[in-house]
């Protein structure tokens, strides 16, 4: 039995792209999915991010929200590192589980990341 497992390219791409989101900015599950060529896989992006806590190098999963700027993944974050507190620490305003000025802090990976990376 081999000790090596094939790396899942989808997972690798989600983690790489999420690590590229700048501090103080947010993107969406759907924007990540579209950017890596899997437009219908928004939920799968969320599943990957739910397993990313404690990874090295760190994965800033708190910077990924739903298409309306809602912190729908907040329930999956560890109690000692809540999603909203992590965003606020980076200067992102969050009220009642929603990013304020969402359009201003939105980071579009199709424009800002894919121009530098070929998947």
Secondary structure as GFF3:
##gff-version 3
##sequence-region A 1 119
A	DSSP	alpha_helix	9	20	.	.	.	ID=ss1
A	DSSP	beta_strand	27	28	.	.	.	ID=ss2
A	DSSP	alpha_helix	29	35	.	.	.	ID=ss3
A	DSSP	alpha_helix	42	50	.	.	.	ID=ss4
A	DSSP	three_ten_helix	61	63	.	.	.	ID=ss5
A	DSSP	beta_strand	64	65	.	.	.	ID=ss6
A	DSSP	three_ten_helix	74	76	.	.	.	ID=ss7
A	DSSP	three_ten_helix	79	81	.	.	.	ID=ss8
A	DSSP	alpha_helix	83	89	.	.	.	ID=ss9
A	DSSP	beta_strand	94	95	.	.	.	ID=ss10
A	DSSP	beta_strand	98	99	.	.	.	ID=ss11
A	DSSP	alpha_helix	102	105	.	.	.	ID=ss12
A	DSSP	alpha_helix	109	112	.	.	.	ID=ss13
###
